[in-house]
Amino acid sequence: MPDIWSIDLSFWEWALFLVAGITAGIINTLAGSGSLITLPIFVFVCGLPAPIANGTNRIGVLLQSAVGLGTYRNSGKVSFEGAAWLVGPTVAGAVLGSMIAVELNEETMNLVLGGLLAFMLVVLLVKPSRWIHEMPVDRSRSKHPLSLLTFFAIGVYGGFIQAGVGIFLLAGLVLISRYSLSSGNGMKLLIVFLFGVPSLAIFLWNSQVHIGYGLSMAIFQSIGAWIAVKWVVRFENADKWIHRLLIVIVAAASLKFFLG
């Protein structure tokens, strides 16, 4: 593995980093699967092995989540009710997933993720009204054993590979815990940030992180996160547009994982 701080990018590769980072930050904040943009860049542009690209990607996700979360909190338009019951199992699952990520069969996981995203696309299209609602959060739903098991499983997946975890978190938050999409996005950022800390630490411990490339991409992703949250909290029909964005992203991501 090369020096974890060294960066060797041309002008056009830096330009690609800027565009990809901002775009991924926006997509990750509004929906998820922005890692489908950053991971290939780490592999094909930076020349990182897939396991190291997987670990390196955590830096940008962690930093953009912190920026997006802070911006959401300052807006005063997001609720973190019931957070403790959702964060606990997700973080525990992420630690487990990260610890066994070195044994990840990437081809199998791609097929599994593609199948799950295809299923999620059906869920998004069949009954859109379940996704677009404004109602008080039902804390009892967050404490239900099915909810705890669901978020633990999502955490395990997030520990394995970051790509797509935002989609599954939003599905759990909206369909199980009954958050609105805009409020669910704020909760999603909180959960991703909290499980991202131990997950990144595990990858660092196992020497599977290139800090130089990770921090470089993270700066641009954070800009994208800030832009996305500013748009979400001010736009009147944010939930409807996020739902439409989810459909496009899930469809594209599913095809990407099936076709390679």
QUIZI-V300738 format. One record per residue. N is the residue number from 1. RES is the residue in one small letter. PHI is phi in whole degrees, 0 to 359 (NA if undefined). BURIAL is + if it has 24 or more other ideal C-beta (glycine too) atoms within 12 Angstrom, else -. Layout:
N;RES;PHI;BURIAL  N;RES;PHI;BURIAL
This chain:
1;m;NA;-  2;p;288;-  3;d;308;-  4;i;289;-  5;w;254;-  6;s;288;-  7;i;232;+  8;d;230;-  9;l;231;-  10;s;279;-  11;f;302;-  12;w;291;-  13;e;290;-  14;w;296;-  15;a;298;-  16;l;295;+  17;f;302;+  18;l;298;-  19;v;296;-  20;a;294;+  21;g;296;+  22;i;296;+  23;t;297;+  24;a;296;+  25;g;297;+  26;i;294;+  27;i;296;+  28;n;298;+  29;t;284;+  30;l;277;+  31;a;213;+  32;g;159;+  33;s;78;+  34;g;297;+  35;s;294;+  36;l;294;+  37;i;269;+  38;t;284;+  39;l;299;+  40;p;299;+  41;i;293;+  42;f;299;+  43;v;280;+  44;f;270;-  45;v;268;+  46;c;274;+  47;g;76;-  48;l;277;+  49;p;300;-  50;a;306;+  51;p;299;+  52;i;287;+  53;a;298;+  54;n;298;+  55;g;287;+  56;t;299;+  57;n;300;+  58;r;293;+  59;i;297;+  60;g;296;+  61;v;297;+  62;l;295;+  63;l;291;+  64;q;293;+  65;s;295;+  66;a;296;+  67;v;294;+  68;g;297;+  69;l;296;+  70;g;297;-  71;t;291;+  72;y;298;+  73;r;298;-  74;n;294;-  75;s;287;+  76;g;72;-  77;k;247;-  78;v;223;+  79;s;251;+  80;f;247;+  81;e;298;+  82;g;74;+  83;a;297;+  84;a;301;-  85;w;289;+  86;l;266;+  87;v;293;+  88;g;307;-  89;p;294;+  90;t;292;+  91;v;297;+  92;a;299;+  93;g;295;+  94;a;295;+  95;v;297;+  96;l;297;+  97;g;298;+  98;s;292;+  99;m;294;+  100;i;251;-  101;a;296;+  102;v;295;+  103;e;262;-  104;l;298;+  105;n;272;-  106;e;298;+  107;e;296;-  108;t;295;-  109;m;296;+  110;n;298;+  111;l;293;-  112;v;297;+  113;l;297;+  114;g;301;+  115;g;294;-  116;l;295;+  117;l;291;+  118;a;297;+  119;f;297;-  120;m;296;+  121;l;298;+  122;v;298;-  123;v;300;+  124;l;295;+  125;l;273;-  126;v;293;-  127;k;219;-  128;p;301;-  129;s;298;-  130;r;291;-  131;w;265;+  132;i;250;+  133;h;206;-  134;e;230;-  135;m;205;-  136;p;298;-  137;v;290;+  138;d;268;-  139;r;298;-  140;s;297;-  141;r;294;+  142;s;292;+  143;k;269;-  144;h;295;-  145;p;306;-  146;l;296;-  147;s;295;+  148;l;298;+  149;l;294;-  150;t;299;+  151;f;287;+  152;f;295;+  153;a;297;+  154;i;297;+  155;g;297;+  156;v;301;+  157;y;296;+  158;g;298;+  159;g;290;+  160;f;294;+  161;i;207;+  162;q;292;+  163;a;304;+  164;g;93;+  165;v;295;+  166;g;298;+  167;i;298;+  168;f;291;+  169;l;297;+  170;l;297;+  171;a;299;+  172;g;295;+  173;l;292;+  174;v;277;+  175;l;275;+  176;i;256;+  177;s;271;+  178;r;66;+  179;y;282;+  180;s;286;+  181;l;297;+  182;s;292;+  183;s;292;+  184;g;298;+  185;n;297;+  186;g;296;+  187;m;295;+  188;k;302;+  189;l;297;+  190;l;298;+  191;i;295;+  192;v;298;+  193;f;296;+  194;l;291;+  195;f;277;+  196;g;289;+  197;v;296;+  198;p;294;+  199;s;296;+  200;l;297;+  201;a;300;-  202;i;293;+  203;f;295;+  204;l;297;+  205;w;300;-  206;n;265;-  207;s;56;-  208;q;240;+  209;v;221;+  210;h;260;+  211;i;294;+  212;g;301;+  213;y;292;+  214;g;297;+  215;l;292;+  216;s;299;+  217;m;293;+  218;a;298;+  219;i;300;+  220;f;289;+  221;q;297;+  222;s;294;+  223;i;298;+  224;g;297;+  225;a;297;+  226;w;298;+  227;i;299;+  228;a;296;+  229;v;293;+  230;k;301;+  231;w;289;+  232;v;298;+  233;v;287;+  234;r;256;-  235;f;274;-  236;e;295;-  237;n;254;-  238;a;302;+  239;d;300;+  240;k;295;-  241;w;289;-  242;i;296;+  243;h;298;+  244;r;294;-  245;l;296;+  246;l;301;+  247;i;299;+  248;v;296;-  249;i;294;+  250;v;296;+  251;a;297;+  252;a;294;+  253;a;294;+  254;s;300;+  255;l;298;-  256;k;299;+  257;f;284;+  258;f;285;-  259;l;270;-  260;g;81;-
